Amino acid sequence: MDDDDRVFKALADPTRRFLLDLLFARDGRTLTELESELEMSRFGVMKHLKVLEEADLVVTRRAGREKLHFLNPIPIRQVHDRWIDKYTEHHVTALLDLKAELEEHES
């Protein structure tokens, strides 16, 4: 499985997207903090975090006895640049052309 496949797999699940939203709102959360936001077992949350870590969407760091989880937005940006940006470029260019043409007719 390549990197994009791991990112898409991770983002396909609403629970994992919710975890990413939590980390976006406040980075550096512990498993206990993340678990408290979900109606799911600790083990279930750990499984979701493992998928996010394998996709490199979440990175961890030890701080004493705690393991802190941080959002890594780079893989999402890479997917955006590869899969979304190139498809929207044509539409943006067409809108700019239309704007210029309408402004020309107003003059």
C-alpha positions in Angstrom: 0.0 0.0 0.0 1.5 3.4 -1.0 1.3 6.6 1.1 -1.8 8.0 -0.7 -3.6 4.7 -0.1 -2.8 4.9 3.6 -4.0 8.5 3.8 -7.3 7.8 1.9 -7.9 4.7 4.1 -7.3 6.7 7.2 -9.6 9.5 6.1 -12.4 7.2 5.0 -13.5 6.5 8.6 -15.6 9.2 10.4 -14.1 8.3 13.8 -10.6 8.9 12.5 -11.6 12.2 10.9 -13.1 13.2 14.2 -9.8 12.4 16.0 -8.0 14.6 13.4 -10.4 17.4 14.1 -9.8 17.1 17.8 -6.0 17.3 17.2 -6.5 20.3 14.9 -8.4 22.1 17.6 -5.8 21.3 20.2 -2.6 19.4 19.4 -0.6 17.3 21.9 -3.5 15.3 23.4 -3.1 12.1 25.4 -4.9 8.9 24.6 -7.0 9.5 27.7 -8.0 13.0 26.5 -8.9 11.6 23.0 -10.8 8.6 24.5 -12.9 10.9 26.6 -14.4 12.5 23.5 -15.6 9.2 22.0 -18.1 6.6 23.1 -15.6 3.8 22.4 -13.2 1.6 24.3 -9.6 2.7 24.9 -8.5 -0.2 22.7 -10.8 1.0 19.9 -9.3 4.5 20.0 -5.8 3.0 20.0 -6.6 1.0 16.8 -7.8 4.2 15.1 -4.8 6.1 16.2 -2.5 3.3 14.9 -4.1 3.7 11.4 -3.6 7.4 11.6 0.0 7.0 12.6 0.6 4.5 9.8 -0.7 7.1 7.3 1.7 9.6 9.0 -1.3 11.8 9.8 -0.6 11.6 13.5 2.8 11.7 15.2 3.5 11.0 18.8 6.0 12.2 21.3 6.7 11.0 24.8 6.6 13.6 27.6 7.5 11.8 30.8 5.0 9.0 31.3 2.6 10.4 28.7 2.4 9.8 25.0 1.2 12.9 23.2 -0.5 12.9 19.8 0.0 15.6 17.2 -1.6 16.3 13.9 0.7 16.1 10.9 -1.1 18.0 8.0 1.6 17.4 5.4 0.1 14.1 4.0 -3.3 15.8 3.6 -1.6 18.7 1.8 0.2 16.3 -0.5 -3.1 14.6 -1.4 -4.7 18.0 -2.0 -1.9 19.1 -4.3 -1.9 15.8 -6.3 -5.6 15.0 -6.4 -7.6 18.2 -5.8 -5.6 21.2 -6.9 -5.0 20.1 -10.4 -8.7 19.5 -11.0 -9.8 22.9 -9.6 -7.1 24.9 -11.6 -9.2 24.7 -14.8 -12.3 26.0 -13.1 -10.5 28.9 -11.5 -8.9 29.9 -14.8 -12.3 29.7 -16.5 -13.8 31.9 -13.8 -11.0 34.5 -14.1 -11.5 34.5 -17.9 -15.2 35.0 -17.5 -14.7 37.8 -15.1 -12.3 39.6 -17.5 -14.7 39.1 -20.4 -17.7 40.5 -18.4 -15.6 43.5 -17.2 -14.6 44.2 -20.8 -18.2 44.3 -21.9 -19.1 46.7 -19.1 -16.6 49.2 -20.3 
